[in-house]
Amino acid sequence: LNLKGSKNLIKVPGFTATRNIEILDLEGCTRLVYVHPSVGVLTRLKLLNLRGCKNLRSFPTKIGMESLEKLILSGCSKLKSFPEIDGKMECLLELCFDGTNIKELPSSIGNLRRLELLNLKDCKSLRSLPSKIGMESLEKLILSGC
């Protein structure tokens, strides 16, 4: 589902009736404030792109997207928190938080065994990293500007 650049989109509706979505591209939806909790449990979703959603304040409090490979929250400068990862997210390869206002990462991030890229560039509010980052596949950890 490509909603890229939808300037008037303020909130993402529920996806309980459309659970088979594999791509949700909301890049550049600059007025987007809220993402419905049902997005956090879309088990077939492979890409969730929220890059540049600079007014995004709310992300689902429960995430367990089993098929997710790439989560992009780059430039979501009003996003202050990220939830614990509930369930198996063993497919996640890239996690981009660059330019967010996130203060801390959930401890469950250490369970992302296949994660290759963790981008925290310019996360100026980030206080610390979880004590356990046991990501065997991590190839790139970007912390510049923190």
C-alpha positions as CSV (number, residue, x, y, z in Angstrom):
1,L,0.0,0.0,0.0
2,N,1.7,3.2,-1.2
3,L,0.5,6.3,0.6
4,K,3.9,8.1,0.1
5,G,3.6,11.8,0.2
6,S,0.0,12.0,1.3
7,K,0.4,15.4,2.9
8,N,-3.1,15.5,4.4
9,L,-3.0,12.1,6.1
10,I,-3.2,12.7,9.9
11,K,-3.8,9.2,11.1
12,V,-3.4,5.7,9.7
13,P,-6.7,3.7,10.0
14,G,-7.1,0.2,11.3
15,F,-6.0,-2.7,9.2
16,T,-7.9,-5.5,10.9
17,A,-9.7,-6.4,7.6
18,T,-6.6,-6.3,5.4
19,R,-4.0,-8.4,7.2
20,N,-2.2,-9.5,4.1
21,I,-0.5,-6.2,3.4
22,E,3.2,-6.7,2.7
23,I,4.3,-3.1,2.1
24,L,3.1,0.0,3.9
25,D,4.9,3.1,2.6
26,L,4.0,6.3,4.4
27,E,7.1,8.2,3.6
28,G,6.7,12.0,3.6
29,C,3.3,12.0,5.2
30,T,4.4,15.1,7.1
31,R,1.1,15.7,8.9
32,L,0.8,12.1,10.1
33,V,0.5,12.0,13.9
34,Y,-0.9,8.5,14.7
35,V,-0.4,5.0,13.5
36,H,-3.3,2.6,14.4
37,P,-2.3,-0.3,16.8
38,S,-3.4,-2.9,14.2
39,V,-0.3,-2.0,12.1
40,G,1.9,-3.4,14.8
41,V,0.5,-6.9,14.3
42,L,0.4,-7.1,10.5
43,T,2.1,-10.5,10.3
44,R,2.8,-10.4,6.6
45,L,4.2,-6.9,6.5
46,K,7.7,-6.8,5.1
47,L,8.4,-3.1,4.8
48,L,7.0,-0.3,7.0
49,N,8.4,3.1,5.8
50,L,7.5,6.2,7.9
51,R,10.6,8.2,6.8
52,G,10.0,11.9,7.1
53,C,6.8,11.7,9.1
54,K,8.0,14.6,11.2
55,N,4.8,14.9,13.2
56,L,4.5,11.3,14.1
57,R,4.1,11.0,17.9
58,S,2.4,7.7,18.4
59,F,3.6,4.3,17.3
60,P,1.7,1.0,18.2
61,T,2.5,0.0,21.8
62,K,2.7,-3.6,20.7
63,I,4.7,-4.8,17.7
64,G,5.0,-8.4,16.6
65,M,5.3,-8.2,12.8
66,E,6.7,-11.6,12.1
67,S,7.6,-11.0,8.4
68,L,9.0,-7.5,8.8
69,E,12.4,-7.0,7.1
70,K,12.7,-3.2,7.2
71,L,11.4,-0.6,9.6
72,I,12.2,3.0,8.7
73,L,11.4,5.7,11.2
74,S,14.1,8.1,9.9
75,G,13.2,11.8,10.4
76,C,10.3,11.1,12.7
77,S,11.6,13.9,15.0
78,K,8.6,14.0,17.4
79,L,8.7,10.2,18.1
80,K,10.0,9.8,21.7
81,S,9.6,6.2,22.4
82,F,9.6,2.7,20.7
83,P,7.8,-0.2,22.2
84,E,9.0,-3.6,23.4
85,I,9.1,-6.1,20.6
86,D,6.4,-8.7,21.3
87,G,6.7,-12.1,19.7
88,K,9.0,-13.2,17.0
89,M,10.5,-10.7,14.6
90,E,13.2,-12.9,13.3
91,C,13.1,-11.5,9.7
92,L,14.0,-7.9,10.7
93,L,17.2,-6.9,8.9
94,E,17.1,-3.0,9.1
95,L,16.0,-0.7,11.8
96,C,16.3,3.0,11.1
97,F,15.7,5.4,14.0
98,D,18.0,8.2,12.6
99,G,16.7,11.7,13.4
100,T,14.1,10.6,15.9
101,N,13.7,11.9,19.5
102,I,13.8,8.4,21.0
103,K,15.2,8.4,24.5
104,E,15.9,4.7,24.9
105,L,15.6,1.4,23.0
106,P,13.6,-1.5,24.4
107,S,15.6,-4.3,25.9
108,S,13.9,-6.7,23.6
109,I,15.9,-5.2,20.7
110,G,18.6,-7.6,21.7
111,N,16.4,-10.5,20.5
112,L,16.6,-9.4,16.9
113,R,19.1,-12.0,15.8
114,R,19.1,-11.3,12.1
115,L,19.4,-7.5,12.4
116,E,22.1,-6.2,10.1
117,L,21.7,-2.5,10.4
118,L,20.8,-0.4,13.4
119,N,20.8,3.3,12.5
120,L,20.6,5.7,15.4
121,K,22.3,8.7,13.7
122,D,21.4,12.1,15.2
123,C,19.2,10.6,18.0
124,K,20.2,13.4,20.3
125,S,17.8,12.4,23.1
126,L,19.1,8.8,23.2
127,R,20.5,8.3,26.8
128,S,21.8,4.7,26.6
129,L,21.7,1.4,24.7
130,P,20.3,-1.8,26.2
131,S,22.9,-3.7,28.2
132,K,22.3,-6.8,26.0
133,I,22.7,-6.3,22.3
134,G,23.1,-9.9,21.3
135,M,22.5,-9.4,17.6
136,E,24.8,-12.0,15.9
137,S,24.2,-10.6,12.4
138,L,24.7,-6.9,13.2
139,E,27.0,-5.5,10.5
140,K,26.5,-1.8,11.0
141,L,25.6,0.3,14.1
142,I,25.4,4.0,13.3
143,L,25.7,6.3,16.4
144,S,27.1,9.5,15.0
145,G,25.5,12.7,16.2
146,C,24.1,11.1,19.4
